[in-house]
C-alpha cells in the first residue's frame, strides 16, 4: 500500500506539473491571438457558472471511492445523479444568461452562457466507471485520462483562436474539453451505466457533507479578499491576492495532488484500524517532509523571489507570502487529516474543522485588523490555520485512538533538517543586501535554492541513516531510486 500510494502521488504531482505547463503555453499563445476583453468576457460568465457549479458539487465519485461494499446500483445511482446535477446546472445557467447580460451590460453573454450550459449538460453523461481508476489506485490510467482531455481542449482552443481570433475560441475549447471527457470515459472504461436512483438517499448522506465542505472552503478562500478589499482598498487587495497565490503554491502543486492519491489508499485501509493508523502517520510524515522545506525556502527567499519575478514595486507582498507560507505547513497537515476523514467515511469532521477555522479567522480579524492593515488579516489567517490543525489532530486522535507521540517520532527528522536548512539560508541571505537589484536578487534566489535543497537532503538522509534506516518516507524514496536486486528482477 505504501508503494501504491507513493506511485499514485507521483502520477498526480506529474499531472499537476503537466497541467501547469500546458496552462503557461496556452496563456502565452492565446494572449497573442486574443485581446484582454475576450478573456474578460468569458471570465464574467464563469464567475456566475462557478457559483452554480459549487451549488451542484456533491462529489458522488468520492462517495463511491470511500464505500467498501459497492454494488452496481451505487454506480448507476451516482451516474444518474451526476446527469441530473448537470441538467440542473445547465438549466440554471441558461435561465441566468439574460440577467447576467443585463447586469454586465453585454448581450454576448447570453450565447456564451447557453453554449457553456449545453456543454455542461453533455459532461454530466461522463462514464461513472472511470472512478475505478482512483478506487483501484490505477493512477497511470487517471493521468492518461486527465492529460488527454487537457491536451484536446488545449489544441482545439488554440486552433479556434487562430481561426476566429475571438472569445469563441475560449468557449469552444472549454466545451471541447468537457465533451472529450465523455468520449474518453467510455473508451477507457468498459462499464456502461444505467438510469437508477435506488441508492440516492445513501449517497446523499455522504455527499451532502462534501457540498457543505465546498461551501465553507469557498468562504475561507474569498472572505479574506472581501475583508481586505472592503477595509483597505484596491491596492492592498492586489498585494494580498498576489502574495496569497504565491504562498499557496506548495499546497496547490504538491499537497492537493498527493492527497488525491492518499484518499483511495485510506479508503481501502478503513477496515484495518492498525494499518490505517500506521499509513496515516507515515503519509503525514511524507507530506511534511516535502512541504516543510519548501515552506522554509519560501519564507526565507520570498524577498529575492518577489524582486526577480514581480519587481521591486511588489515589496509589500513579501511579508504576506512569508506569513501565509508558514501557515501553509499547518494547512498541509490538516489537509492530510481530511483525506483520512474521507477514507473513514466521516466527512462531517472536515466541515467542523473548516467552520472552526472560519470562526477563528473572523474573530482574529476583529482583534488584529485595526491598525495593522493587510498584515492583520494575514496574521488572522495564520492563527486560524494553526487552530484548525490543532483541532484536526485532536479529532484524528479521538477517532483513530492515535497516539500523537507517534506523530513526533516520524516528524522530528524533517523538522530538524528544515531547521538547519533555515539557518543556512539565513547565512546565505546575509551576503546579499535586502534592497539588491535584479542581478543580486537572482543570485540570492538561485544560490539559496541550491544550497538549501542540498542541505536539507543531506541532513535528512544522514538523520535517517543514524536512526537505523526506519521504514519511512525516506526508505520509500531510497527504494525507488536504488531498488534491491530482488525487486529489480521481480
N, C-alpha and C positions, 0 to 999 in steps of 0.2 A: 504494500500500500504506500509506503514511503516513496518508493521509486515511481509508482504511478502518479502520485501527487506531484512529485518533482518534475516528471516528464510533462504532465499537464500544465503546470505552471510555466515551464519553458515555452510550450507552444502558445500559451495565452499572452505571455510577455512578447514573444516574437510577433504575434498578430498585432499587438498594440503598436510595436515599433513599425511594422509594415504599414499599418493604417495611418500612422503619423506621417510616414514618408510619402505615401500616396496623397495625403492631405496637403502637405507642403508643395509637392509638384503641381497638384491640381489648382491650388490657390495661386501659385506663381503664373501658371498658364492662363487661367481664367481672368486674372487681374489685368492681363494684357489684351484680352479679347472682349471683355465686357467693361461697362462703366460702373462706378460705385452705386449709381441709382438702381441698377439691375439687382445687385446684391441686397440693397436696402429694401426693395420691393418684396423680394422673396422672404426676407427676414421679418417684414411686417406680418405676412401670412403665417410664418412658422411660429411667431410669438403667440399667436392665438391657438394654433394647432397643438403646440406643446402643452398648453393647459388642458385641452381636450384629451390628449394622449395620456396625461397624468391621471385624469379622472377615470379612464378606462384601463389603466395599467394594473391588472390584478396579478400578473405573473403566474399563470396556471402552469407554465412549464416548470417553475421552481417547485410547485406543489407536487408534480409528478416525480421530480428527481428525489424529493425527500421521502415520498411514500414507499415503504418497503414491499407491500403486498399489492402491487399493481395488477389490475385486470384490464382487458380490452375496453371495458366500459369507461374506465378512467381516461384513457387516451381519447376515445370518441367524445366524451363529455368535454374534455379540455379543448379539443378541436372545435366542437360546436360553439362553446362559449367564446373562443377566440373569433370565430366568424361573427357571432352576434355583437361582440365588443367592437369589431372593425366596422360592422354595419352601422352601429350607433355613432361611432366616431365620424364615419363618412357623412352620415345624415346631419349631425350637428355642424360639421364643417361646412356643408352646403347651405344649411339654414343661416349660418353666421356670415356667409360670403357678402351679402348685400350690406348688413350692418357694419361689417369691417371696412368695406369700401367707403361707406359714408363717414365712418369715424376717422379714417386716414385721408379721406378726400381723394381717392384714386380708384376709378372704376375697374382698372385692370385686375384688381384683387379678386373680383368676382370669378373670372375664368380661372385664375391661378388656384384659388381655394377649391373650386369644383374639380379641377384636374387632380389636385393632390388628394382630395377626398375619394375620388374614383380609384386611384392607385392604392389608397389605404384599404378600401373595401376588398380589392383583389388580394392584398397581402394577408388578409385575415384567413385565406384558404391555404396558407402555408402548411405543409405536412407536419403534423404534430410529432410524427415519428422521429424527426431529427433530434428531439430531446434525448433520445437514446445515445447520441454521441457523447453528451455530458454524463448521462446516467451511467453509461458503461465506461466512462473515462477514456473515450476514444477521441482525444483532443486533436490528434492529427487530422481526423475527418472534420472536426469542428473548425479547425483552421482552414482547411480547403474550402469548406462551405462559405465561411465568412469572407475569406480573402477573394474567392472567385466572384462573389456578389459585389464586393467593393471594386474590383477591377472592372467589371462590366459597367457599373454605374459611372466610374471614372471615365472610361473610354467613350461611352455614349454622351456624357456631359461635355467633354472636350470636343468631340466630333460635332455636336449640335452648336457649340459655341463658335466653332469655325464656320459652320454653315449659316447660322441665323444671326449671330452677333447680337443676341437679345437675352432677356431674362428667361425666356423659354428654355434655354439650354439647362439652366439650373432645375427648372420644374421637370423637364423630360428626364434628366439624369436621375433625379430623386425617384421618380416613378419607375424608371427602368431598374433601379436597384431593388425596389420592392417586388416588381414582377419577376425579376431574375431569381429572387429568393424563393418564390413559389415554385418556379420551374425546377430549380436546383434541388429543392427539398424532396420532390417526387422522384427525381433522377437518382439521388444519392441514398434514398431510404425506401425500402420495399413496402413498408406499412402503408395501408390505404384506409384512411379514417372514414367513419360513417356518422351520420347525424344521430345524436343521443344526448339526453340530459339526465340520464339515470343517476349520475354521481354529482350533480350540480351542488347540492347542499354540502356534501362532503368537501368538495374542492373550495367552495366559497368560505368555509370555516377557517381554512388556512390562508387562502389568497386575500381575504378581506384585510387581514393584518398587513400583508405586503402593500396593499393600496395605502393603508394608513401610514406605513413607513415611508412610502414615496412622498406623501404629502408633507410629513414632518421634515424629510430630507430637503425638499424644495424650500420650505420655510427657513431651515438652517442656512441654506446657501444664499437666499435672497434677502432675508431680514437685515443682515449687516449692511448690504448695499443700500437698502432703503434708509436705514438709520444714518449712514454716512452722507448720502446724498441730501437727505432732508435737513440734517443739522449742520453739516459742514460744507455743502456746496459741490458744484461740478468738478472743480479741480481736485478737491480731496477725494471725491469718488473715483476719479480717473487714477489717482495714485494708489488707492486701495484696491481697485479692480485689477490693475496690472500686477501689483505685489501679491495679491491673493492667488492669482492664476499661476504665477511662478512658484510660489511656496507650495502649491498642491501638486507639483509635477511628480514628486516621489510617490504620492498616493495614486494619482490617475494613471501613471505609466508603469508602476510596479505593484502596488498593493492590490488595486482593483482586479487586474488580470490574475494575480496569484490567488486571490480569494475565489475567483470564478472556478479555479481548479480545485481549491480546498473543499468547497461545499459538497460536491458529489462524493468525495472521499469521506467526509464526515458522515454523510447520509448512509453510506454503506457500513460504517462502523457503529451506527447508533444502537444496535443490538448487543454490542460488546463494550460495556462501560469501561473496563480496564484499558482495552486497546484505544478506545476513544480518548480517554484522558491522556494517554501516552502520546498519541499522534497530535492531539491538540496542543500540548505543551511544546512538542518538537516543532510544530508548524509555527507557533508564535515565536519561538527562538529563531527559526529560519527567516521569518518576515523581519524580525527585529535586527538580525544580522545584516540584512540588506538595507533596511530603511534607516537605521540609526547612523551609520557612517555617511550616508547621503544627506541626512538631516544636518549632521555636524558640518559637512562640507558646505551646504547651502547657507548655514548661519554664518560661518567664518569667511566665506568667499562671496557673500552677497554684494559687498561693495564693488569689487572689480567686475563681478558678473554684470551688475547693472550698468556700470560705466562702459563696458565693452559692447553689450548687446542693446542697451537702451539709450545711453548717452548720459552726460553729467546732469542734464536737466531733470533726470528722474531720481536724483539722490534721496528724495523724501520716501521713495518706495523701499529703500534698504531696510530700515527698522521694521517695516510691515512684513517684508519677506522673512527676516530673522525670527520675529516672534511667532508668526504663523507656521513657519517651518518647524520650529521647536515644538509647537503644539501638535504638528503632524505626526510625530513619533507616538504620542499617546493615542491619536486617532487611529493609527495603524493597528495598535494592539486591540482597540475596541472593535475595529472592523474585522479582525481575525476572530474575535469572540462572536461577532454577528454571524459569521459563516457557521460557527459551531452551533449557535442557537437554531439556525435554519436546519442544520443537519439533525438536530434533536427534535425538530417539529415544534419549536417554541418561538415563533416569530413575534409574539406579543412582548417578549423580553426586549427585543430591539426597539419596539415602539416606546416602551417605558424608559429605556436609556436615552433615546433621542429626545423625548419630551423633557426629561430632566436636564439634558444639555441645553435645550432651548430656553427653559426656565431660568437656569443659572446665567446664561448669556444675557437675557433681558434684565435680570437683577443686577448683574455686574455693569451693564451699560448705564443703568441708572446711577450706580455708585461711582464709576470711574469715568463716565462720559463727559462730565463737566470739567472744562479747563485743560483736558489732555488731547483734545482734537481726535484725529483718526487713531492715534496710539491708544486712547482709552477704549475704543471699540475693539481694536486688535487684542489688547490685554484681556478684555472680556471674553473674547473667543478662546484665548489661550487657557484661561481659568476654566471655562466651560468644557474644553477638551480634556483637561486633567480630571475634572469631576466626573465626566461621562466615563472615562477609562476606569476610574476607581469604582464606580457603581457597577460597570460591566464586569470587572473582575470579581466583585463581591457576589454578583448573581451567578457567575460561572462557578465559583467556589461552592455556592449553595446547591446549584442544580446538579453538578457533577461530583460533589464531595471531593473537590480538588484541593490539594494542599498547595498553598501559594509558595511554600518553600521550594517546591519542585520547579516553579517558575524561575526563582532566583538561581537555582542550580544550573539552569540552561541559559540564563541571560547574562551571567557575570562576564563571560568571555567577550561578547560583542560590546558590553558596557565598558570594560577595561580597555579594549583595543580602540574603541571610538574615543575614549578619553585621552589616550596617548596620541592618537591622530590629531585631536583638537589642540593639544599642546604644541605639536609640531607645526600645525597650520598657524598658530599664533606667532611662533618664531619666524616662520616664512613671511607672515604679514608685517612683521617689524622691519623687514628690509625695504618695504615699499611705503611711501607716504600715502595717507588716505585720500589726498587730492591729486594723485598722479594722473597724468594724461593717458590717452588711449594705449600707447605703447607699453607704459609701465603697468597699467591695469591688465593688459593682455598677458604679459609675462607673469604677473602675480597669479592670474587665474590658471594659466597652463601649468606653472611650476607647482602651485598649491594643489591642483587636482592630481598631478602625477605623484608628488611626494606623499600627499595624504592617502591616496589609494595604496601605494606601496607600503606605507607604514601600517595601515590597517590590516592588509592581507598578511604581511609578515608577522605582525603581533598576534592576530587571532590564530594563525597557523601554529605559531610557537606555543601559545597557551593550550591549544588542542592537544599538541604532542605531549606537553608537560602534564596534562590531565589524564594521560593514559589512553588517548585516542578513543574517547567515548563514542557510542553510536548516536550521532547528532547530525545537524545540518552540515558541519564541516566534513564529516565522514561521507555523506552523500555526495558532496562536491568532489572529494578526493576519489571516490569510487567511480564517478562519472568521467573524471579526467584520466585516471590511471586504473582501469578495471583489472581485476586479477585475471590470471591466465585461465582459471576455471570458468569465470564469467565470460571471458572473451571467446571461448570455444563452445559455450553452451548454445 
